[in-house]
Amino acid sequence: MNKANVYLAPIIRDQMLFKRFTMIKMFLGAVGASMLSSCIVILVSEPTYQTTCNAFIHRNNRIH
């Protein structure tokens, strides 16, 4: 985030005015990387993915 300077006031203002799309590019890049890594884990070892998902869901149900 520091390299993209998304914390600077002029950059934030330009993004709110739809003149600059730095934050959306970073967000979509992170979403794409997350989806790609999930797909790779599913292709390599689906049981591991299912175990991880079930553990995550179980942990979140415990918190609420």
Secondary structure as GFF3:
##gff-version 3
##sequence-region A 1 64
A	DSSP	alpha_helix	9	16	.	.	.	ID=ss1
A	DSSP	alpha_helix	22	44	.	.	.	ID=ss2
A	DSSP	alpha_helix	46	63	.	.	.	ID=ss3
###
